[in-house]
Amino acid sequence: MLRLLCRNDGEWQAARMRLTPGTSLLMQYHLLLPRSQGEGIFLRYALQLSDSLVNYLLAESPHPTVLEQLLQGASPAPPPLLRFWQPLGTPPVTRQGGTPVTPESGLAQTGLVLPAALMQHLQTLCDRIQLQSQVDRVWGFQGDVPQGVMVVLSGAAGTGKTTAVRAIAQTLQLPIAIVDLAQVALADQEKLLQEILHQSPVLLLIKSAQFWLGRTPLVSAAQFQHFWCQRQLQSGLTFLSVRYIQMVKWQWRQQVYQTLEFPIPDLAARLQLWQQAIPTPTPLDPNIDWRVLAEQWPISGGEIRAIARSAAFYAAAESPHTKLGMQHLLQAGAQAQHPPRKSTPRRSTCG
């Protein structure tokens, strides 16, 4: 657009030189506006200049104070309420006993560690997206039945709710729209509903969903019912994450497609999570006793990953050539207020 407004190549080059250094700032102050949006990828946005900025760029002798006045007269744009997480191109390779292993097929290839029944439910949700074209269009099941699926995920922090949704995105190779309602101001709750419906993401994760599904919601029942119906009309998965299922009103629990509970991992799962918590490039002491770690700390996968990362800092602080060892993991666990047990029996007392 700017190129067409310029009278010659000299004006075009001058305008480009003035615009390039402050592009992000200009967008923040509504002087550079998105005309349309891609699928959460900034490089796909089509942009247009505000009228006031066009006048500045095409002036015979533009003065820096004019641009300063434009910035002072504009208010910065608020941060986006909805953010997108883009999956990697290939699934991660996990570590078992210090050596890499070949990933499995399906959802298991992401290294997700959950009870078998829960994994099967999640795989079925993946299948609803992957196989929809075959079932609805080829086999003729498409009709007036709502296509969108609403799923409640319940479980303590670190039990894998967000990790599971990211694993689904990894398997489907689709971006996830993620929002935490606890971090959205009250005045922006209704705006967020509209933004989600406008973006229409195939995969949507709403954290702290009790602020919409609970007994004292931050949006009216009519507003959320409209949102609910619109999401069901679109093919996709909407995940509503809460700490306890009791936080969700019975009215909504009856309407969701599925409620999936994420438990604290048992001994076998913790053993696998410990072995996966150390990235493959990390220099690792082969004498680490993973079973001892799994037995003495009945903690979530999120806590295991946090301890492993802290242990890596302890090892790196000693020397660039230090291998991450058992002593570093025990030190990090104690720092995280998970002191080791006095004895380390080989049998588990956890379910």
Protein Blocks (a to p, Z undefined) as FASTA:
>chain_A
ZZmmpmbfklmmmmmmmmmmmmmmmmmnopaccfbdcehiaklpccdddfklmmmmmpmb
acfklmmmmmmmpccddddfbdcddddfbdcdddeehiacdddehjllnopacdfklmmm
mmmmmmmmmmmmmmmmmnopacfbdfbdcdddeddehilpmmmmmmmmmmnopacddddf
klpcfklmmmmmmmmmmnopabdcdehklmmmmmbdcbdfklmmmmmmmmmmpgcddddd
dfblklpcfklmmmpmbdcddddddfklmmmmmmmmpcfklccdfkbcfklmmmmmccdf
klmmmmmmmmmmmmmmmomkbccdfklmmmmmmmnopacdfbdcfbdfbZZ
